[in-house]
Amino acid sequence: MRTVELAAQFHGVAAGPSETERSGFSAVTTISRAAFGVDIRVLFGAGEAVIADAVEIAAEIEFVVDGAGR
């Protein structure tokens, strides 16, 4: 098993509906398919690869704290 570390950007905290509090984060990274054992070599036309080795992973994350549980 391989792990991937994501550097997250914090977007702040905001009040939500029904006494909730919300925190937002974004994270982006690029991984290599080959580093995870995925070797896709597809040839098209003059022998150029159609599927790149690099894969971008992007995440938009929101955490919600229920105000009733405080």
PDB file of N, CA, C, O and CB in Angstrom:
ATOM      1  N   MET A   1       0.848  -1.183   0.000  1.00  0.00           N
ATOM      2  CA  MET A   1       0.000   0.000   0.000  1.00  0.00           C
ATOM      3  C   MET A   1       0.886   1.236   0.000  1.00  0.00           C
ATOM      4  O   MET A   1       1.862   1.311   0.747  1.00  0.00           O
ATOM      5  CB  MET A   1      -0.961   0.004   1.221  1.00  0.00           C
ATOM      6  N   ARG A   2       0.545   2.190  -0.830  1.00  0.00           N
ATOM      7  CA  ARG A   2       1.251   3.474  -0.891  1.00  0.00           C
ATOM      8  C   ARG A   2       0.344   4.563  -0.345  1.00  0.00           C
ATOM      9  O   ARG A   2      -0.878   4.490  -0.470  1.00  0.00           O
ATOM     10  CB  ARG A   2       1.695   3.806  -2.346  1.00  0.00           C
ATOM     11  N   THR A   3       0.939   5.548   0.246  1.00  0.00           N
ATOM     12  CA  THR A   3       0.161   6.693   0.726  1.00  0.00           C
ATOM     13  C   THR A   3       0.515   7.912  -0.100  1.00  0.00           C
ATOM     14  O   THR A   3       1.598   7.996  -0.680  1.00  0.00           O
ATOM     15  CB  THR A   3       0.421   6.959   2.234  1.00  0.00           C
ATOM     16  N   VAL A   4      -0.404   8.845  -0.143  1.00  0.00           N
ATOM     17  CA  VAL A   4      -0.203  10.110  -0.845  1.00  0.00           C
ATOM     18  C   VAL A   4      -0.510  11.232   0.133  1.00  0.00           C
ATOM     19  O   VAL A   4      -1.567  11.248   0.763  1.00  0.00           O
ATOM     20  CB  VAL A   4      -1.102  10.210  -2.129  1.00  0.00           C
ATOM     21  N   GLU A   5       0.404  12.155   0.253  1.00  0.00           N
ATOM     22  CA  GLU A   5       0.205  13.284   1.151  1.00  0.00           C
ATOM     23  C   GLU A   5      -0.335  14.466   0.358  1.00  0.00           C
ATOM     24  O   GLU A   5       0.195  14.819  -0.695  1.00  0.00           O
ATOM     25  CB  GLU A   5       1.523  13.661   1.872  1.00  0.00           C
ATOM     26  N   LEU A   6      -1.393  15.069   0.876  1.00  0.00           N
ATOM     27  CA  LEU A   6      -2.003  16.236   0.241  1.00  0.00           C
ATOM     28  C   LEU A   6      -1.768  17.461   1.114  1.00  0.00           C
ATOM     29  O   LEU A   6      -1.995  17.413   2.323  1.00  0.00           O
ATOM     30  CB  LEU A   6      -3.523  16.014   0.003  1.00  0.00           C
ATOM     31  N   ALA A   7      -1.324  18.541   0.521  1.00  0.00           N
ATOM     32  CA  ALA A   7      -1.216  19.807   1.240  1.00  0.00           C
ATOM     33  C   ALA A   7      -2.563  20.511   1.105  1.00  0.00           C
ATOM     34  O   ALA A   7      -3.001  20.817  -0.005  1.00  0.00           O
ATOM     35  CB  ALA A   7      -0.031  20.701   0.683  1.00  0.00           C
ATOM     36  N   ALA A   8      -3.206  20.763   2.217  1.00  0.00           N
ATOM     37  CA  ALA A   8      -4.550  21.350   2.191  1.00  0.00           C
ATOM     38  C   ALA A   8      -4.501  22.857   2.410  1.00  0.00           C
ATOM     39  O   ALA A   8      -3.645  23.370   3.131  1.00  0.00           O
ATOM     40  CB  ALA A   8      -5.439  20.697   3.254  1.00  0.00           C
ATOM     41  N   GLN A   9      -5.421  23.539   1.784  1.00  0.00           N
ATOM     42  CA  GLN A   9      -5.592  24.982   1.984  1.00  0.00           C
ATOM     43  C   GLN A   9      -6.874  25.182   2.779  1.00  0.00           C
ATOM     44  O   GLN A   9      -7.933  24.689   2.392  1.00  0.00           O
ATOM     45  CB  GLN A   9      -5.642  25.763   0.610  1.00  0.00           C
ATOM     46  N   PHE A  10      -6.778  25.901   3.882  1.00  0.00           N
ATOM     47  CA  PHE A  10      -7.921  26.175   4.749  1.00  0.00           C
ATOM     48  C   PHE A  10      -8.655  27.404   4.227  1.00  0.00           C
ATOM     49  O   PHE A  10      -8.038  28.448   4.014  1.00  0.00           O
ATOM     50  CB  PHE A  10      -7.469  26.385   6.226  1.00  0.00           C
ATOM     51  N   HIS A  11      -9.979  27.292   4.016  1.00  0.00           N
ATOM     52  CA  HIS A  11     -10.772  28.395   3.482  1.00  0.00           C
ATOM     53  C   HIS A  11     -11.557  29.148   4.546  1.00  0.00           C
ATOM     54  O   HIS A  11     -12.202  30.151   4.241  1.00  0.00           O
ATOM     55  CB  HIS A  11     -11.717  27.879   2.447  1.00  0.00           C
ATOM     56  N   GLY A  12     -11.513  28.686   5.781  1.00  0.00           N
ATOM     57  CA  GLY A  12     -12.171  29.396   6.867  1.00  0.00           C
ATOM     58  C   GLY A  12     -13.362  28.646   7.437  1.00  0.00           C
ATOM     59  O   GLY A  12     -13.695  27.536   7.024  1.00  0.00           O
ATOM     60  N   VAL A  13     -13.992  29.308   8.410  1.00  0.00           N
ATOM     61  CA  VAL A  13     -15.152  28.756   9.120  1.00  0.00           C
ATOM     62  C   VAL A  13     -16.324  29.688   8.892  1.00  0.00           C
ATOM     63  O   VAL A  13     -16.167  30.909   8.916  1.00  0.00           O
ATOM     64  CB  VAL A  13     -14.864  28.579  10.654  1.00  0.00           C
ATOM     65  N   ALA A  14     -17.500  29.118   8.670  1.00  0.00           N
ATOM     66  CA  ALA A  14     -18.703  29.919   8.448  1.00  0.00           C
ATOM     67  C   ALA A  14     -19.886  29.279   9.167  1.00  0.00           C
ATOM     68  O   ALA A  14     -19.928  28.066   9.369  1.00  0.00           O
ATOM     69  CB  ALA A  14     -19.001  30.061   6.932  1.00  0.00           C
ATOM     70  N   ALA A  15     -20.833  30.112   9.544  1.00  0.00           N
ATOM     71  CA  ALA A  15     -22.059  29.606  10.165  1.00  0.00           C
ATOM     72  C   ALA A  15     -22.944  29.009   9.074  1.00  0.00           C
ATOM     73  O   ALA A  15     -23.105  29.586   7.998  1.00  0.00           O
ATOM     74  CB  ALA A  15     -22.814  30.740  10.943  1.00  0.00           C
ATOM     75  N   GLY A  16     -23.509  27.853   9.373  1.00  0.00           N
ATOM     76  CA  GLY A  16     -24.407  27.200   8.429  1.00  0.00           C
ATOM     77  C   GLY A  16     -25.821  27.207   8.970  1.00  0.00           C
ATOM     78  O   GLY A  16     -26.069  27.764  10.040  1.00  0.00           O
ATOM     79  N   PRO A  17     -26.747  26.606   8.258  1.00  0.00           N
ATOM     80  CA  PRO A  17     -28.130  26.551   8.714  1.00  0.00           C
ATOM     81  C   PRO A  17     -28.290  25.649   9.941  1.00  0.00           C
ATOM     82  O   PRO A  17     -27.470  24.760  10.171  1.00  0.00           O
ATOM     83  CB  PRO A  17     -29.030  26.060   7.588  1.00  0.00           C
ATOM     84  N   SER A  18     -29.296  25.869  10.692  1.00  0.00           N
ATOM     85  CA  SER A  18     -29.652  25.025  11.845  1.00  0.00           C
ATOM     86  C   SER A  18     -28.523  24.899  12.868  1.00  0.00           C
ATOM     87  O   SER A  18     -28.215  23.801  13.331  1.00  0.00           O
ATOM     88  CB  SER A  18     -30.045  23.644  11.365  1.00  0.00           C
ATOM     89  N   GLU A  19     -27.919  26.018  13.211  1.00  0.00           N
ATOM     90  CA  GLU A  19     -26.872  26.074  14.233  1.00  0.00           C
ATOM     91  C   GLU A  19     -25.666  25.191  13.927  1.00  0.00           C
ATOM     92  O   GLU A  19     -25.090  24.607  14.845  1.00  0.00           O
ATOM     93  CB  GLU A  19     -27.444  25.680  15.557  1.00  0.00           C
ATOM     94  N   THR A  20     -25.279  25.081  12.683  1.00  0.00           N
ATOM     95  CA  THR A  20     -24.097  24.312  12.322  1.00  0.00           C
ATOM     96  C   THR A  20     -22.932  25.257  12.038  1.00  0.00           C
ATOM     97  O   THR A  20     -23.130  26.430  11.721  1.00  0.00           O
ATOM     98  CB  THR A  20     -24.381  23.414  11.095  1.00  0.00           C
ATOM     99  N   GLU A  21     -21.747  24.742  12.155  1.00  0.00           N
ATOM    100  CA  GLU A  21     -20.540  25.480  11.821  1.00  0.00           C
ATOM    101  C   GLU A  21     -19.810  24.680  10.754  1.00  0.00           C
ATOM    102  O   GLU A  21     -19.667  23.465  10.888  1.00  0.00           O
ATOM    103  CB  GLU A  21     -19.634  25.724  13.084  1.00  0.00           C
ATOM    104  N   ARG A  22     -19.349  25.334   9.702  1.00  0.00           N
ATOM    105  CA  ARG A  22     -18.730  24.636   8.582  1.00  0.00           C
ATOM    106  C   ARG A  22     -17.319  25.156   8.337  1.00  0.00           C
ATOM    107  O   ARG A  22     -17.067  26.360   8.391  1.00  0.00           O
ATOM    108  CB  ARG A  22     -19.581  24.791   7.318  1.00  0.00           C
ATOM    109  N   SER A  23     -16.401  24.226   8.064  1.00  0.00           N
ATOM    110  CA  SER A  23     -15.019  24.556   7.720  1.00  0.00           C
ATOM    111  C   SER A  23     -14.737  24.004   6.337  1.00  0.00           C
ATOM    112  O   SER A  23     -15.120  22.877   6.022  1.00  0.00           O
ATOM    113  CB  SER A  23     -14.010  23.984   8.772  1.00  0.00           C
ATOM    114  N   GLY A  24     -14.066  24.796   5.510  1.00  0.00           N
ATOM    115  CA  GLY A  24     -13.782  24.359   4.148  1.00  0.00           C
ATOM    116  C   GLY A  24     -12.296  24.230   3.875  1.00  0.00           C
ATOM    117  O   GLY A  24     -11.489  25.031   4.347  1.00  0.00           O
ATOM    118  N   PHE A  25     -11.944  23.195   3.097  1.00  0.00           N
ATOM    119  CA  PHE A  25     -10.559  22.936   2.718  1.00  0.00           C
ATOM    120  C   PHE A  25     -10.504  22.519   1.250  1.00  0.00           C
ATOM    121  O   PHE A  25     -11.467  21.970   0.715  1.00  0.00           O
ATOM    122  CB  PHE A  25      -9.932  21.842   3.623  1.00  0.00           C
ATOM    123  N   SER A  26      -9.373  22.784   0.610  1.00  0.00           N
ATOM    124  CA  SER A  26      -9.092  22.293  -0.744  1.00  0.00           C
ATOM    125  C   SER A  26      -7.736  21.621  -0.718  1.00  0.00           C
ATOM    126  O   SER A  26      -6.861  22.009   0.057  1.00  0.00           O
ATOM    127  CB  SER A  26      -9.128  23.451  -1.804  1.00  0.00           C
ATOM    128  N   ALA A  27      -7.555  20.615  -1.561  1.00  0.00           N
ATOM    129  CA  ALA A  27      -6.263  19.944  -1.676  1.00  0.00           C
ATOM    130  C   ALA A  27      -6.081  19.455  -3.102  1.00  0.00           C
ATOM    131  O   ALA A  27      -7.029  18.986  -3.732  1.00  0.00           O
ATOM    132  CB  ALA A  27      -6.151  18.765  -0.673  1.00  0.00           C
ATOM    133  N   VAL A  28      -4.853  19.567  -3.609  1.00  0.00           N
ATOM    134  CA  VAL A  28      -4.536  19.115  -4.965  1.00  0.00           C
ATOM    135  C   VAL A  28      -3.150  18.483  -4.942  1.00  0.00           C
ATOM    136  O   VAL A  28      -2.242  18.982  -4.276  1.00  0.00           O
ATOM    137  CB  VAL A  28      -4.599  20.299  -5.997  1.00  0.00           C
ATOM    138  N   THR A  29      -2.996  17.391  -5.666  1.00  0.00           N
ATOM    139  CA  THR A  29      -1.681  16.776  -5.853  1.00  0.00           C
ATOM    140  C   THR A  29      -1.682  16.030  -7.180  1.00  0.00           C
ATOM    141  O   THR A  29      -2.735  15.801  -7.775  1.00  0.00           O
ATOM    142  CB  THR A  29      -1.327  15.814  -4.670  1.00  0.00           C
ATOM    143  N   THR A  30      -0.513  15.660  -7.628  1.00  0.00           N
ATOM    144  CA  THR A  30      -0.371  14.867  -8.847  1.00  0.00           C
ATOM    145  C   THR A  30       0.415  13.611  -8.504  1.00  0.00           C
ATOM    146  O   THR A  30       1.436  13.674  -7.820  1.00  0.00           O
ATOM    147  CB  THR A  30       0.336  15.683  -9.983  1.00  0.00           C
ATOM    148  N   ILE A  31      -0.066  12.474  -8.983  1.00  0.00           N
ATOM    149  CA  ILE A  31       0.621  11.208  -8.758  1.00  0.00           C
ATOM    150  C   ILE A  31       0.978  10.571 -10.097  1.00  0.00           C
ATOM    151  O   ILE A  31       0.460  10.958 -11.144  1.00  0.00           O
ATOM    152  CB  ILE A  31      -0.253  10.251  -7.916  1.00  0.00           C
ATOM    153  N   SER A  32       1.861   9.599 -10.043  1.00  0.00           N
ATOM    154  CA  SER A  32       2.259   8.833 -11.221  1.00  0.00           C
ATOM    155  C   SER A  32       1.521   7.499 -11.199  1.00  0.00           C
ATOM    156  O   SER A  32       1.545   6.791 -10.192  1.00  0.00           O
ATOM    157  CB  SER A  32       3.810   8.618 -11.262  1.00  0.00           C
ATOM    158  N   ARG A  33       0.873   7.159 -12.293  1.00  0.00           N
ATOM    159  CA  ARG A  33       0.204   5.855 -12.382  1.00  0.00           C
ATOM    160  C   ARG A  33       1.215   4.724 -12.163  1.00  0.00           C
ATOM    161  O   ARG A  33       0.930   3.755 -11.460  1.00  0.00           O
ATOM    162  CB  ARG A  33      -0.498   5.693 -13.760  1.00  0.00           C
ATOM    163  N   ALA A  34       2.378   4.857 -12.762  1.00  0.00           N
ATOM    164  CA  ALA A  34       3.398   3.817 -12.686  1.00  0.00           C
ATOM    165  C   ALA A  34       3.851   3.577 -11.240  1.00  0.00           C
ATOM    166  O   ALA A  34       4.159   2.444 -10.870  1.00  0.00           O
ATOM    167  CB  ALA A  34       4.598   4.196 -13.557  1.00  0.00           C
ATOM    168  N   ALA A  35       3.892   4.627 -10.431  1.00  0.00           N
ATOM    169  CA  ALA A  35       4.306   4.484  -9.035  1.00  0.00           C
ATOM    170  C   ALA A  35       3.337   3.617  -8.244  1.00  0.00           C
ATOM    171  O   ALA A  35       3.684   3.095  -7.184  1.00  0.00           O
ATOM    172  CB  ALA A  35       4.425   5.852  -8.379  1.00  0.00           C
ATOM    173  N   PHE A  36       2.119   3.464  -8.763  1.00  0.00           N
ATOM    174  CA  PHE A  36       1.111   2.635  -8.105  1.00  0.00           C
ATOM    175  C   PHE A  36       0.870   1.334  -8.854  1.00  0.00           C
ATOM    176  O   PHE A  36      -0.124   0.648  -8.615  1.00  0.00           O
ATOM    177  CB  PHE A  36      -0.193   3.401  -7.974  1.00  0.00           C
ATOM    178  N   GLY A  37       1.778   0.997  -9.760  1.00  0.00           N
ATOM    179  CA  GLY A  37       1.684  -0.272 -10.475  1.00  0.00           C
ATOM    180  C   GLY A  37       0.687  -0.281 -11.610  1.00  0.00           C
ATOM    181  O   GLY A  37       0.316  -1.353 -12.087  1.00  0.00           O
ATOM    182  N   VAL A  38       0.240   0.879 -12.057  1.00  0.00           N
ATOM    183  CA  VAL A  38      -0.704   0.958 -13.170  1.00  0.00           C
ATOM    184  C   VAL A  38       0.077   1.379 -14.409  1.00  0.00           C
ATOM    185  O   VAL A  38       0.465   2.540 -14.544  1.00  0.00           O
ATOM    186  CB  VAL A  38      -1.879   1.962 -12.865  1.00  0.00           C
ATOM    187  N   ASP A  39       0.299   0.444 -15.295  1.00  0.00           N
ATOM    188  CA  ASP A  39       1.080   0.704 -16.506  1.00  0.00           C
ATOM    189  C   ASP A  39       0.155   0.620 -17.705  1.00  0.00           C
ATOM    190  O   ASP A  39      -0.129  -0.467 -18.207  1.00  0.00           O
ATOM    191  CB  ASP A  39       2.265  -0.301 -16.647  1.00  0.00           C
ATOM    192  N   ILE A  40      -0.308   1.758 -18.154  1.00  0.00           N
ATOM    193  CA  ILE A  40      -1.223   1.797 -19.297  1.00  0.00           C
ATOM    194  C   ILE A  40      -0.482   2.415 -20.471  1.00  0.00           C
ATOM    195  O   ILE A  40      -0.199   3.613 -20.496  1.00  0.00           O
ATOM    196  CB  ILE A  40      -2.529   2.606 -18.965  1.00  0.00           C
ATOM    197  N   ARG A  41      -0.179   1.574 -21.432  1.00  0.00           N
ATOM    198  CA  ARG A  41       0.495   2.064 -22.639  1.00  0.00           C
ATOM    199  C   ARG A  41      -0.441   1.834 -23.810  1.00  0.00           C
ATOM    200  O   ARG A  41      -0.535   0.732 -24.351  1.00  0.00           O
ATOM    201  CB  ARG A  41       1.879   1.349 -22.869  1.00  0.00           C
ATOM    202  N   VAL A  42      -1.112   2.872 -24.177  1.00  0.00           N
ATOM    203  CA  VAL A  42      -2.058   2.803 -25.290  1.00  0.00           C
ATOM    204  C   VAL A  42      -1.460   3.580 -26.452  1.00  0.00           C
ATOM    205  O   VAL A  42      -1.048   4.728 -26.290  1.00  0.00           O
ATOM    206  CB  VAL A  42      -3.470   3.374 -24.889  1.00  0.00           C
ATOM    207  N   LEU A  43      -1.413   2.975 -27.587  1.00  0.00           N
ATOM    208  CA  LEU A  43      -0.845   3.649 -28.748  1.00  0.00           C
ATOM    209  C   LEU A  43      -1.953   4.108 -29.693  1.00  0.00           C
ATOM    210  O   LEU A  43      -2.964   3.431 -29.879  1.00  0.00           O
ATOM    211  CB  LEU A  43       0.137   2.722 -29.483  1.00  0.00           C
ATOM    212  N   PHE A  44      -1.730   5.254 -30.268  1.00  0.00           N
ATOM    213  CA  PHE A  44      -2.710   5.835 -31.170  1.00  0.00           C
ATOM    214  C   PHE A  44      -1.964   6.510 -32.313  1.00  0.00           C
ATOM    215  O   PHE A  44      -0.997   7.237 -32.089  1.00  0.00           O
ATOM    216  CB  PHE A  44      -3.637   6.843 -30.426  1.00  0.00           C
ATOM    217  N   GLY A  45      -2.408   6.271 -33.509  1.00  0.00           N
ATOM    218  CA  GLY A  45      -1.801   6.948 -34.656  1.00  0.00           C
ATOM    219  C   GLY A  45      -0.326   6.653 -34.792  1.00  0.00           C
ATOM    220  O   GLY A  45       0.068   5.522 -35.076  1.00  0.00           O
ATOM    221  N   ALA A  46       0.491   7.673 -34.588  1.00  0.00           N
ATOM    222  CA  ALA A  46       1.939   7.568 -34.788  1.00  0.00           C
ATOM    223  C   ALA A  46       2.661   7.019 -33.564  1.00  0.00           C
ATOM    224  O   ALA A  46       3.870   7.214 -33.437  1.00  0.00           O
ATOM    225  CB  ALA A  46       2.509   8.923 -35.144  1.00  0.00           C
ATOM    226  N   GLY A  47       1.967   6.345 -32.667  1.00  0.00           N
ATOM    227  CA  GLY A  47       2.607   5.746 -31.508  1.00  0.00           C
ATOM    228  C   GLY A  47       2.655   6.636 -30.283  1.00  0.00           C
ATOM    229  O   GLY A  47       3.416   6.363 -29.355  1.00  0.00           O
ATOM    230  N   GLU A  48       1.867   7.685 -30.259  1.00  0.00           N
ATOM    231  CA  GLU A  48       1.852   8.576 -29.104  1.00  0.00           C
ATOM    232  C   GLU A  48       0.920   8.039 -28.022  1.00  0.00           C
ATOM    233  O   GLU A  48      -0.124   7.461 -28.325  1.00  0.00           O
ATOM    234  CB  GLU A  48       1.424   9.991 -29.522  1.00  0.00           C
ATOM    235  N   ALA A  49       1.298   8.229 -26.772  1.00  0.00           N
ATOM    236  CA  ALA A  49       0.471   7.778 -25.648  1.00  0.00           C
ATOM    237  C   ALA A  49      -0.772   8.650 -25.549  1.00  0.00           C
ATOM    238  O   ALA A  49      -0.686   9.875 -25.630  1.00  0.00           O
ATOM    239  CB  ALA A  49       1.270   7.816 -24.316  1.00  0.00           C
ATOM    240  N   VAL A  50      -1.924   8.020 -25.375  1.00  0.00           N
ATOM    241  CA  VAL A  50      -3.186   8.736 -25.238  1.00  0.00           C
ATOM    242  C   VAL A  50      -3.503   8.964 -23.760  1.00  0.00           C
ATOM    243  O   VAL A  50      -4.125   9.965 -23.401  1.00  0.00           O
ATOM    244  CB  VAL A  50      -4.331   7.956 -25.923  1.00  0.00           C
ATOM    245  N   ILE A  51      -3.075   8.038 -22.907  1.00  0.00           N
ATOM    246  CA  ILE A  51      -3.322   8.141 -21.472  1.00  0.00           C
ATOM    247  C   ILE A  51      -2.006   8.500 -20.797  1.00  0.00           C
ATOM    248  O   ILE A  51      -1.031   7.756 -20.896  1.00  0.00           O
ATOM    249  CB  ILE A  51      -3.915   6.808 -20.890  1.00  0.00           C
ATOM    250  N   ALA A  52      -1.978   9.622 -20.120  1.00  0.00           N
ATOM    251  CA  ALA A  52      -0.757  10.095 -19.477  1.00  0.00           C
ATOM    252  C   ALA A  52      -0.462   9.322 -18.202  1.00  0.00           C
ATOM    253  O   ALA A  52      -1.355   8.719 -17.608  1.00  0.00           O
ATOM    254  CB  ALA A  52      -0.864  11.577 -19.168  1.00  0.00           C
ATOM    255  N   ASP A  53       0.788   9.344 -17.791  1.00  0.00           N
ATOM    256  CA  ASP A  53       1.198   8.710 -16.538  1.00  0.00           C
ATOM    257  C   ASP A  53       0.761   9.564 -15.350  1.00  0.00           C
ATOM    258  O   ASP A  53       0.439   9.029 -14.289  1.00  0.00           O
ATOM    259  CB  ASP A  53       2.730   8.492 -16.512  1.00  0.00           C
ATOM    260  N   ALA A  54       0.748  10.859 -15.516  1.00  0.00           N
ATOM    261  CA  ALA A  54       0.400  11.762 -14.411  1.00  0.00           C
ATOM    262  C   ALA A  54      -1.118  11.849 -14.223  1.00  0.00           C
ATOM    263  O   ALA A  54      -1.871  11.993 -15.186  1.00  0.00           O
ATOM    264  CB  ALA A  54       0.980  13.168 -14.667  1.00  0.00           C
ATOM    265  N   VAL A  55      -1.547  11.758 -12.964  1.00  0.00           N
ATOM    266  CA  VAL A  55      -2.965  11.876 -12.611  1.00  0.00           C
ATOM    267  C   VAL A  55      -3.097  12.955 -11.549  1.00  0.00           C
ATOM    268  O   VAL A  55      -2.443  12.893 -10.508  1.00  0.00           O
ATOM    269  CB  VAL A  55      -3.549  10.509 -12.103  1.00  0.00           C
ATOM    270  N   GLU A  56      -3.937  13.936 -11.811  1.00  0.00           N
ATOM    271  CA  GLU A  56      -4.169  14.993 -10.820  1.00  0.00           C
ATOM    272  C   GLU A  56      -5.341  14.603  -9.923  1.00  0.00           C
ATOM    273  O   GLU A  56      -6.390  14.177 -10.407  1.00  0.00           O
ATOM    274  CB  GLU A  56      -4.446  16.360 -11.517  1.00  0.00           C
ATOM    275  N   ILE A  57      -5.154  14.750  -8.622  1.00  0.00           N
ATOM    276  CA  ILE A  57      -6.202  14.481  -7.643  1.00  0.00           C
ATOM    277  C   ILE A  57      -6.558  15.796  -6.982  1.00  0.00           C
ATOM    278  O   ILE A  57      -5.684  16.482  -6.451  1.00  0.00           O
ATOM    279  CB  ILE A  57      -5.750  13.417  -6.584  1.00  0.00           C
ATOM    280  N   ALA A  58      -7.831  16.157  -7.009  1.00  0.00           N
ATOM    281  CA  ALA A  58      -8.301  17.394  -6.387  1.00  0.00           C
ATOM    282  C   ALA A  58      -9.459  17.060  -5.450  1.00  0.00           C
ATOM    283  O   ALA A  58     -10.336  16.265  -5.788  1.00  0.00           O
ATOM    284  CB  ALA A  58      -8.739  18.441  -7.467  1.00  0.00           C
ATOM    285  N   ALA A  59      -9.448  17.677  -4.271  1.00  0.00           N
ATOM    286  CA  ALA A  59     -10.504  17.427  -3.290  1.00  0.00           C
ATOM    287  C   ALA A  59     -11.002  18.741  -2.711  1.00  0.00           C
ATOM    288  O   ALA A  59     -10.215  19.623  -2.364  1.00  0.00           O
ATOM    289  CB  ALA A  59      -9.999  16.502  -2.164  1.00  0.00           C
ATOM    290  N   GLU A  60     -12.297  18.856  -2.615  1.00  0.00           N
ATOM    291  CA  GLU A  60     -12.956  19.969  -1.920  1.00  0.00           C
ATOM    292  C   GLU A  60     -13.651  19.337  -0.724  1.00  0.00           C
ATOM    293  O   GLU A  60     -14.530  18.492  -0.892  1.00  0.00           O
ATOM    294  CB  GLU A  60     -13.986  20.766  -2.865  1.00  0.00           C
ATOM    295  N   ILE A  61     -13.268  19.737   0.472  1.00  0.00           N
ATOM    296  CA  ILE A  61     -13.738  19.067   1.687  1.00  0.00           C
ATOM    297  C   ILE A  61     -14.427  20.072   2.603  1.00  0.00           C
ATOM    298  O   ILE A  61     -13.951  21.192   2.788  1.00  0.00           O
ATOM    299  CB  ILE A  61     -12.562  18.380   2.427  1.00  0.00           C
ATOM    300  N   GLU A  62     -15.546  19.657   3.166  1.00  0.00           N
ATOM    301  CA  GLU A  62     -16.277  20.500   4.114  1.00  0.00           C
ATOM    302  C   GLU A  62     -16.586  19.686   5.362  1.00  0.00           C
ATOM    303  O   GLU A  62     -17.144  18.592   5.279  1.00  0.00           O
ATOM    304  CB  GLU A  62     -17.589  21.059   3.479  1.00  0.00           C
ATOM    305  N   PHE A  63     -16.221  20.226   6.511  1.00  0.00           N
ATOM    306  CA  PHE A  63     -16.542  19.602   7.793  1.00  0.00           C
ATOM    307  C   PHE A  63     -17.661  20.377   8.430  1.00  0.00           C
ATOM    308  O   PHE A  63     -17.657  21.608   8.405  1.00  0.00           O
ATOM    309  CB  PHE A  63     -15.309  19.546   8.728  1.00  0.00           C
ATOM    310  N   VAL A  64     -18.630  19.676   9.008  1.00  0.00           N
ATOM    311  CA  VAL A  64     -19.787  20.307   9.644  1.00  0.00           C
ATOM    312  C   VAL A  64     -19.838  19.904  11.115  1.00  0.00           C
ATOM    313  O   VAL A  64     -19.786  18.721  11.454  1.00  0.00           O
ATOM    314  CB  VAL A  64     -21.107  19.910   8.920  1.00  0.00           C
ATOM    315  N   VAL A  65     -19.942  20.908  11.975  1.00  0.00           N
ATOM    316  CA  VAL A  65     -20.108  20.667  13.408  1.00  0.00           C
ATOM    317  C   VAL A  65     -21.556  20.991  13.753  1.00  0.00           C
ATOM    318  O   VAL A  65     -22.024  22.105  13.517  1.00  0.00           O
ATOM    319  CB  VAL A  65     -19.100  21.530  14.269  1.00  0.00           C
ATOM    320  N   ASP A  66     -22.254  20.020  14.309  1.00  0.00           N
ATOM    321  CA  ASP A  66     -23.656  20.190  14.705  1.00  0.00           C
ATOM    322  C   ASP A  66     -23.710  21.001  15.989  1.00  0.00           C
ATOM    323  O   ASP A  66     -23.156  20.588  17.007  1.00  0.00           O
ATOM    324  CB  ASP A  66     -24.363  18.812  14.893  1.00  0.00           C
ATOM    325  N   GLY A  67     -24.368  22.143  15.950  1.00  0.00           N
ATOM    326  CA  GLY A  67     -24.471  23.021  17.103  1.00  0.00           C
ATOM    327  C   GLY A  67     -25.204  22.384  18.277  1.00  0.00           C
ATOM    328  O   GLY A  67     -24.974  22.783  19.418  1.00  0.00           O
ATOM    329  N   ALA A  68     -26.061  21.428  18.044  1.00  0.00           N
ATOM    330  CA  ALA A  68     -26.810  20.776  19.117  1.00  0.00           C
ATOM    331  C   ALA A  68     -25.910  19.877  19.945  1.00  0.00           C
ATOM    332  O   ALA A  68     -26.230  19.575  21.095  1.00  0.00           O
ATOM    333  CB  ALA A  68     -27.969  19.969  18.545  1.00  0.00           C
ATOM    334  N   GLY A  69     -24.782  19.441  19.377  1.00  0.00           N
ATOM    335  CA  GLY A  69     -23.896  18.535  20.084  1.00  0.00           C
ATOM    336  C   GLY A  69     -22.873  19.233  20.973  1.00  0.00           C
ATOM    337  O   GLY A  69     -22.056  18.567  21.608  1.00  0.00           O
ATOM    338  N   ARG A  70     -22.905  20.544  21.028  1.00  0.00           N
ATOM    339  CA  ARG A  70     -21.931  21.277  21.848  1.00  0.00           C
ATOM    340  C   ARG A  70     -22.292  21.309  23.288  1.00  0.00           C
ATOM    341  O   ARG A  70     -21.565  21.890  24.094  1.00  0.00           O
ATOM    342  CB  ARG A  70     -21.782  22.666  21.363  1.00  0.00           C
TER     343      ARG A  70
END
